[in-house]
Amino acid sequence: MKVLDLGCGRNKLKGAFGVDFIKLPGVDFVWDLNKTLPKKFYNKFDVVYSNGVLDHLGNPLTFLEGCKKYLK
């Protein structure tokens, strides 16, 4: 199962692909989560996980709509 952990910080889920806005240990891809990830991430993951991220975003609804694009 492929898991995408958005806003993982230092606490990325074990075995997940981690994305955050700053390069920290465990972060695999640095990206501003206020923007949709590049198309190479579309339809690639079985699960999208995010914990404690929505309150840090300018438009949480756009973020959630984007999450659907990453799922198989």
Biopython code that builds the backbone (N, CA, C, O; Angstrom):
import numpy as np
from Bio.PDB.StructureBuilder import StructureBuilder

atoms = [
    (1, "MET", "N", (0.838, -1.168, 0.000)),
    (1, "MET", "CA", (0.000, 0.000, 0.000)),
    (1, "MET", "C", (0.893, 1.245, 0.000)),
    (1, "MET", "O", (1.819, 1.359, 0.803)),
    (2, "LYS", "N", (0.600, 2.163, -0.904)),
    (2, "LYS", "CA", (1.374, 3.395, -1.003)),
    (2, "LYS", "C", (0.637, 4.506, -0.261)),
    (2, "LYS", "O", (-0.527, 4.795, -0.537)),
    (3, "VAL", "N", (1.356, 5.131, 0.704)),
    (3, "VAL", "CA", (0.775, 6.173, 1.548)),
    (3, "VAL", "C", (1.491, 7.489, 1.293)),
    (3, "VAL", "O", (2.720, 7.541, 1.252)),
    (4, "LEU", "N", (0.715, 8.549, 1.123)),
    (4, "LEU", "CA", (1.234, 9.906, 0.978)),
    (4, "LEU", "C", (0.948, 10.645, 2.268)),
    (4, "LEU", "O", (-0.211, 10.786, 2.658)),
    (5, "ASP", "N", (1.987, 11.117, 2.935)),
    (5, "ASP", "CA", (1.858, 11.846, 4.200)),
    (5, "ASP", "C", (2.118, 13.323, 3.918)),
    (5, "ASP", "O", (3.265, 13.738, 3.748)),
    (6, "LEU", "N", (1.051, 14.106, 3.869)),
    (6, "LEU", "CA", (1.155, 15.534, 3.557)),
    (6, "LEU", "C", (1.316, 16.341, 4.838)),
    (6, "LEU", "O", (0.502, 16.241, 5.756)),
    (7, "GLY", "N", (2.372, 17.139, 4.888)),
    (7, "GLY", "CA", (2.670, 17.920, 6.085)),
    (7, "GLY", "C", (3.263, 17.051, 7.170)),
    (7, "GLY", "O", (2.972, 17.232, 8.353)),
    (8, "CYS", "N", (4.091, 16.110, 6.768)),
    (8, "CYS", "CA", (4.613, 15.090, 7.687)),
    (8, "CYS", "C", (5.529, 15.645, 8.769)),
    (8, "CYS", "O", (5.583, 15.104, 9.874)),
    (9, "GLY", "N", (6.247, 16.716, 8.463)),
    (9, "GLY", "CA", (7.206, 17.217, 9.440)),
    (9, "GLY", "C", (8.217, 16.154, 9.806)),
    (9, "GLY", "O", (8.673, 15.396, 8.950)),
    (10, "ARG", "N", (8.567, 16.099, 11.078)),
    (10, "ARG", "CA", (9.526, 15.091, 11.556)),
    (10, "ARG", "C", (8.852, 13.764, 11.913)),
    (10, "ARG", "O", (9.526, 12.807, 12.294)),
    (11, "ASN", "N", (7.528, 13.707, 11.789)),
    (11, "ASN", "CA", (6.771, 12.534, 12.249)),
    (11, "ASN", "C", (6.104, 11.781, 11.106)),
    (11, "ASN", "O", (4.936, 11.406, 11.207)),
    (12, "LYS", "N", (6.830, 11.561, 10.035)),
    (12, "LYS", "CA", (6.272, 10.854, 8.881)),
    (12, "LYS", "C", (5.866, 9.436, 9.259)),
    (12, "LYS", "O", (6.557, 8.751, 10.013)),
    (13, "LEU", "N", (4.722, 9.011, 8.713)),
    (13, "LEU", "CA", (4.290, 7.631, 8.922)),
    (13, "LEU", "C", (5.321, 6.670, 8.342)),
    (13, "LEU", "O", (5.883, 6.919, 7.275)),
    (14, "LYS", "N", (5.559, 5.600, 9.033)),
    (14, "LYS", "CA", (6.531, 4.612, 8.585)),
    (14, "LYS", "C", (6.126, 4.062, 7.217)),
    (14, "LYS", "O", (4.994, 3.615, 7.034)),
    (15, "GLY", "N", (7.040, 4.096, 6.272)),
    (15, "GLY", "CA", (6.814, 3.576, 4.938)),
    (15, "GLY", "C", (6.110, 4.534, 3.989)),
    (15, "GLY", "O", (5.931, 4.213, 2.814)),
    (16, "ALA", "N", (5.710, 5.698, 4.474)),
    (16, "ALA", "CA", (4.993, 6.673, 3.644)),
    (16, "ALA", "C", (5.966, 7.541, 2.858)),
    (16, "ALA", "O", (7.159, 7.596, 3.158)),
    (17, "PHE", "N", (5.435, 8.212, 1.854)),
    (17, "PHE", "CA", (6.163, 9.241, 1.116)),
    (17, "PHE", "C", (5.766, 10.563, 1.760)),
    (17, "PHE", "O", (4.588, 10.919, 1.762)),
    (18, "GLY", "N", (6.728, 11.290, 2.304)),
    (18, "GLY", "CA", (6.442, 12.490, 3.076)),
    (18, "GLY", "C", (6.672, 13.778, 2.315)),
    (18, "GLY", "O", (7.689, 13.949, 1.642)),
    (19, "VAL", "N", (5.707, 14.688, 2.434)),
    (19, "VAL", "CA", (5.785, 16.011, 1.813)),
    (19, "VAL", "C", (5.596, 17.066, 2.899)),
    (19, "VAL", "O", (4.697, 16.961, 3.733)),
    (20, "ASP", "N", (6.448, 18.075, 2.876)),
    (20, "ASP", "CA", (6.308, 19.206, 3.790)),
    (20, "ASP", "C", (6.903, 20.437, 3.119)),
    (20, "ASP", "O", (7.568, 20.333, 2.088)),
    (21, "PHE", "N", (6.657, 21.607, 3.714)),
    (21, "PHE", "CA", (7.125, 22.848, 3.109)),
    (21, "PHE", "C", (8.583, 23.161, 3.440)),
    (21, "PHE", "O", (9.154, 24.099, 2.883)),
    (22, "ILE", "N", (9.184, 22.397, 4.329)),
    (22, "ILE", "CA", (10.581, 22.614, 4.710)),
    (22, "ILE", "C", (11.293, 21.263, 4.767)),
    (22, "ILE", "O", (10.698, 20.257, 5.156)),
    (23, "LYS", "N", (12.549, 21.247, 4.383)),
    (23, "LYS", "CA", (13.328, 20.004, 4.387)),
    (23, "LYS", "C", (13.705, 19.660, 5.823)),
    (23, "LYS", "O", (14.519, 20.336, 6.453)),
    (24, "LEU", "N", (13.104, 18.612, 6.311)),
    (24, "LEU", "CA", (13.383, 18.083, 7.636)),
    (24, "LEU", "C", (13.735, 16.609, 7.483)),
    (24, "LEU", "O", (13.466, 16.028, 6.431)),
    (25, "PRO", "N", (14.327, 15.988, 8.495)),
    (25, "PRO", "CA", (14.575, 14.546, 8.421)),
    (25, "PRO", "C", (13.268, 13.803, 8.145)),
    (25, "PRO", "O", (12.281, 14.007, 8.851)),
    (26, "GLY", "N", (13.256, 12.957, 7.141)),
    (26, "GLY", "CA", (12.083, 12.188, 6.783)),
    (26, "GLY", "C", (11.258, 12.784, 5.660)),
    (26, "GLY", "O", (10.439, 12.082, 5.067)),
    (27, "VAL", "N", (11.447, 14.050, 5.353)),
    (27, "VAL", "CA", (10.696, 14.684, 4.270)),
    (27, "VAL", "C", (11.313, 14.262, 2.938)),
    (27, "VAL", "O", (12.506, 14.453, 2.704)),
    (28, "ASP", "N", (10.482, 13.685, 2.072)),
    (28, "ASP", "CA", (10.954, 13.207, 0.773)),
    (28, "ASP", "C", (10.831, 14.256, -0.326)),
    (28, "ASP", "O", (11.594, 14.241, -1.291)),
    (29, "PHE", "N", (9.871, 15.165, -0.178)),
    (29, "PHE", "CA", (9.612, 16.163, -1.215)),
    (29, "PHE", "C", (9.190, 17.461, -0.530)),
    (29, "PHE", "O", (8.270, 17.470, 0.289)),
    (30, "VAL", "N", (9.863, 18.544, -0.869)),
    (30, "VAL", "CA", (9.552, 19.852, -0.290)),
    (30, "VAL", "C", (8.593, 20.577, -1.227)),
    (30, "VAL", "O", (8.862, 20.725, -2.419)),
    (31, "TRP", "N", (7.446, 21.037, -0.656)),
    (31, "TRP", "CA", (6.410, 21.675, -1.475)),
    (31, "TRP", "C", (5.512, 22.534, -0.599)),
    (31, "TRP", "O", (5.250, 22.202, 0.557)),
    (32, "ASP", "N", (5.050, 23.630, -1.157)),
    (32, "ASP", "CA", (4.075, 24.485, -0.482)),
    (32, "ASP", "C", (2.708, 23.825, -0.613)),
    (32, "ASP", "O", (2.164, 23.748, -1.715)),
    (33, "LEU", "N", (2.153, 23.355, 0.481)),
    (33, "LEU", "CA", (0.893, 22.620, 0.446)),
    (33, "LEU", "C", (-0.316, 23.511, 0.183)),
    (33, "LEU", "O", (-1.442, 23.019, 0.126)),
    (34, "ASN", "N", (-0.100, 24.806, 0.023)),
    (34, "ASN", "CA", (-1.165, 25.689, -0.442)),
    (34, "ASN", "C", (-1.380, 25.526, -1.942)),
    (34, "ASN", "O", (-2.344, 26.051, -2.500)),
    (35, "LYS", "N", (-0.472, 24.792, -2.594)),
    (35, "LYS", "CA", (-0.562, 24.518, -4.025)),
    (35, "LYS", "C", (-0.760, 23.021, -4.228)),
    (35, "LYS", "O", (-0.310, 22.209, -3.418)),
    (36, "THR", "N", (-1.436, 22.665, -5.317)),
    (36, "THR", "CA", (-1.602, 21.258, -5.667)),
    (36, "THR", "C", (-0.254, 20.676, -6.077)),
    (36, "THR", "O", (0.526, 21.333, -6.768)),
    (37, "LEU", "N", (0.017, 19.463, -5.659)),
    (37, "LEU", "CA", (1.265, 18.806, -6.037)),
    (37, "LEU", "C", (1.353, 18.650, -7.554)),
    (37, "LEU", "O", (0.327, 18.653, -8.234)),
    (38, "PRO", "N", (2.560, 18.514, -8.086)),
    (38, "PRO", "CA", (2.728, 18.300, -9.530)),
    (38, "PRO", "C", (1.991, 17.041, -10.005)),
    (38, "PRO", "O", (1.717, 16.132, -9.221)),
    (39, "LYS", "N", (1.684, 17.009, -11.288)),
    (39, "LYS", "CA", (0.902, 15.910, -11.869)),
    (39, "LYS", "C", (1.551, 14.541, -11.715)),
    (39, "LYS", "O", (0.862, 13.523, -11.768)),
    (40, "LYS", "N", (2.863, 14.503, -11.527)),
    (40, "LYS", "CA", (3.523, 13.200, -11.362)),
    (40, "LYS", "C", (3.042, 12.471, -10.100)),
    (40, "LYS", "O", (3.306, 11.279, -9.942)),
    (41, "PHE", "N", (2.342, 13.172, -9.206)),
    (41, "PHE", "CA", (1.811, 12.563, -7.990)),
    (41, "PHE", "C", (0.351, 12.132, -8.135)),
    (41, "PHE", "O", (-0.185, 11.491, -7.231)),
    (42, "TYR", "N", (-0.289, 12.459, -9.224)),
    (42, "TYR", "CA", (-1.700, 12.127, -9.429)),
    (42, "TYR", "C", (-1.865, 10.615, -9.608)),
    (42, "TYR", "O", (-1.054, 9.963, -10.267)),
    (43, "ASN", "N", (-2.913, 10.078, -9.019)),
    (43, "ASN", "CA", (-3.287, 8.659, -9.169)),
    (43, "ASN", "C", (-2.172, 7.695, -8.772)),
    (43, "ASN", "O", (-2.002, 6.661, -9.417)),
    (44, "LYS", "N", (-1.423, 8.004, -7.744)),
    (44, "LYS", "CA", (-0.282, 7.177, -7.350)),
    (44, "LYS", "C", (-0.441, 6.504, -5.986)),
    (44, "LYS", "O", (0.275, 5.544, -5.702)),
    (45, "PHE", "N", (-1.351, 6.973, -5.139)),
    (45, "PHE", "CA", (-1.374, 6.543, -3.745)),
    (45, "PHE", "C", (-2.692, 5.882, -3.367)),
    (45, "PHE", "O", (-3.751, 6.220, -3.895)),
    (46, "ASP", "N", (-2.603, 4.932, -2.441)),
    (46, "ASP", "CA", (-3.782, 4.256, -1.920)),
    (46, "ASP", "C", (-4.409, 5.048, -0.768)),
    (46, "ASP", "O", (-5.619, 5.000, -0.549)),
    (47, "VAL", "N", (-3.558, 5.778, -0.039)),
    (47, "VAL", "CA", (-4.003, 6.535, 1.134)),
    (47, "VAL", "C", (-3.308, 7.888, 1.136)),
    (47, "VAL", "O", (-2.114, 7.991, 0.854)),
    (48, "VAL", "N", (-4.079, 8.924, 1.460)),
    (48, "VAL", "CA", (-3.503, 10.250, 1.709)),
    (48, "VAL", "C", (-3.752, 10.551, 3.181)),
    (48, "VAL", "O", (-4.893, 10.546, 3.644)),
    (49, "TYR", "N", (-2.672, 10.813, 3.910)),
    (49, "TYR", "CA", (-2.740, 11.081, 5.344)),
    (49, "TYR", "C", (-2.213, 12.486, 5.607)),
    (49, "TYR", "O", (-1.232, 12.921, 5.005)),
    (50, "SER", "N", (-2.880, 13.180, 6.513)),
    (50, "SER", "CA", (-2.431, 14.509, 6.907)),
    (50, "SER", "C", (-2.924, 14.766, 8.321)),
    (50, "SER", "O", (-4.104, 14.569, 8.611)),
    (51, "ASN", "N", (-2.041, 15.202, 9.198)),
    (51, "ASN", "CA", (-2.405, 15.426, 10.589)),
    (51, "ASN", "C", (-1.944, 16.813, 11.020)),
    (51, "ASN", "O", (-0.753, 17.118, 10.957)),
    (52, "GLY", "N", (-2.876, 17.651, 11.456)),
    (52, "GLY", "CA", (-2.535, 18.974, 11.978)),
    (52, "GLY", "C", (-2.078, 19.952, 10.922)),
    (52, "GLY", "O", (-1.255, 20.823, 11.202)),
    (53, "VAL", "N", (-2.596, 19.825, 9.707)),
    (53, "VAL", "CA", (-2.142, 20.671, 8.601)),
    (53, "VAL", "C", (-3.163, 21.735, 8.211)),
    (53, "VAL", "O", (-2.789, 22.863, 7.891)),
    (54, "LEU", "N", (-4.436, 21.390, 8.234)),
    (54, "LEU", "CA", (-5.475, 22.272, 7.704)),
    (54, "LEU", "C", (-5.441, 23.677, 8.302)),
    (54, "LEU", "O", (-5.661, 24.654, 7.586)),
    (55, "ASP", "N", (-5.172, 23.792, 9.581)),
    (55, "ASP", "CA", (-5.166, 25.112, 10.225)),
    (55, "ASP", "C", (-3.968, 25.973, 9.823)),
    (55, "ASP", "O", (-3.914, 27.151, 10.177)),
    (56, "HIS", "N", (-3.014, 25.407, 9.094)),
    (56, "HIS", "CA", (-1.840, 26.158, 8.635)),
    (56, "HIS", "C", (-1.963, 26.612, 7.184)),
    (56, "HIS", "O", (-1.067, 27.273, 6.660)),
    (57, "LEU", "N", (-3.068, 26.261, 6.538)),
    (57, "LEU", "CA", (-3.229, 26.536, 5.114)),
    (57, "LEU", "C", (-4.132, 27.737, 4.877)),
    (57, "LEU", "O", (-5.016, 28.036, 5.680)),
    (58, "GLY", "N", (-3.896, 28.423, 3.756)),
    (58, "GLY", "CA", (-4.716, 29.563, 3.379)),
    (58, "GLY", "C", (-6.109, 29.152, 2.951)),
    (58, "GLY", "O", (-7.079, 29.852, 3.242)),
    (59, "ASN", "N", (-6.225, 28.000, 2.246)),
    (59, "ASN", "CA", (-7.517, 27.521, 1.774)),
    (59, "ASN", "C", (-7.588, 26.001, 1.955)),
    (59, "ASN", "O", (-7.228, 25.249, 1.049)),
    (60, "PRO", "N", (-8.052, 25.552, 3.126)),
    (60, "PRO", "CA", (-8.111, 24.112, 3.387)),
    (60, "PRO", "C", (-8.966, 23.337, 2.390)),
    (60, "PRO", "O", (-8.663, 22.181, 2.094)),
    (61, "LEU", "N", (-10.013, 23.941, 1.875)),
    (61, "LEU", "CA", (-10.879, 23.251, 0.930)),
    (61, "LEU", "C", (-10.125, 22.902, -0.349)),
    (61, "LEU", "O", (-10.281, 21.803, -0.881)),
    (62, "THR", "N", (-9.315, 23.825, -0.842)),
    (62, "THR", "CA", (-8.495, 23.556, -2.026)),
    (62, "THR", "C", (-7.532, 22.402, -1.756)),
    (62, "THR", "O", (-7.325, 21.550, -2.620)),
    (63, "PHE", "N", (-6.953, 22.374, -0.576)),
    (63, "PHE", "CA", (-6.051, 21.291, -0.178)),
    (63, "PHE", "C", (-6.783, 19.952, -0.213)),
    (63, "PHE", "O", (-6.272, 18.979, -0.768)),
    (64, "LEU", "N", (-7.977, 19.899, 0.377)),
    (64, "LEU", "CA", (-8.734, 18.654, 0.430)),
    (64, "LEU", "C", (-9.172, 18.201, -0.961)),
    (64, "LEU", "O", (-9.152, 17.007, -1.259)),
    (65, "GLU", "N", (-9.560, 19.130, -1.796)),
    (65, "GLU", "CA", (-9.925, 18.784, -3.164)),
    (65, "GLU", "C", (-8.718, 18.219, -3.921)),
    (65, "GLU", "O", (-8.858, 17.295, -4.722)),
    (66, "GLY", "N", (-7.547, 18.773, -3.664)),
    (66, "GLY", "CA", (-6.328, 18.279, -4.283)),
    (66, "GLY", "C", (-5.993, 16.869, -3.849)),
    (66, "GLY", "O", (-5.461, 16.091, -4.641)),
    (67, "CYS", "N", (-6.291, 16.525, -2.617)),
    (67, "CYS", "CA", (-5.974, 15.189, -2.096)),
    (67, "CYS", "C", (-6.625, 14.101, -2.926)),
    (67, "CYS", "O", (-6.046, 13.024, -3.074)),
    (68, "LYS", "N", (-7.801, 14.341, -3.469)),
    (68, "LYS", "CA", (-8.489, 13.348, -4.291)),
    (68, "LYS", "C", (-7.675, 13.005, -5.534)),
    (68, "LYS", "O", (-7.729, 11.875, -6.017)),
    (69, "LYS", "N", (-6.936, 13.952, -6.043)),
    (69, "LYS", "CA", (-6.169, 13.736, -7.269)),
    (69, "LYS", "C", (-5.020, 12.742, -7.077)),
    (69, "LYS", "O", (-4.587, 12.100, -8.033)),
    (70, "TYR", "N", (-4.539, 12.621, -5.873)),
    (70, "TYR", "CA", (-3.385, 11.771, -5.584)),
    (70, "TYR", "C", (-3.768, 10.302, -5.387)),
    (70, "TYR", "O", (-2.912, 9.418, -5.424)),
    (71, "LEU", "N", (-5.050, 10.054, -5.181)),
    (71, "LEU", "CA", (-5.515, 8.689, -4.929)),
    (71, "LEU", "C", (-5.706, 7.908, -6.226)),
    (71, "LEU", "O", (-6.094, 8.468, -7.251)),
    (72, "LYS", "N", (-5.429, 6.615, -6.165)),
    (72, "LYS", "CA", (-5.632, 5.724, -7.320)),
    (72, "LYS", "C", (-7.112, 5.622, -7.624)),
    (72, "LYS", "O", (-7.504, 4.923, -8.558)),
]
sb = StructureBuilder()
sb.init_structure("model")
sb.init_model(0)
sb.init_chain("A")
sb.init_seg("    ")
for serial, (resi, resn, name, xyz) in enumerate(atoms, 1):
    if name == "N":
        sb.init_residue(resn, " ", resi, " ")
    sb.init_atom(name, np.array(xyz, "f"), 0.0, 1.0, " ", f" {name:<3s}", serial, name[0])
structure = sb.get_structure()
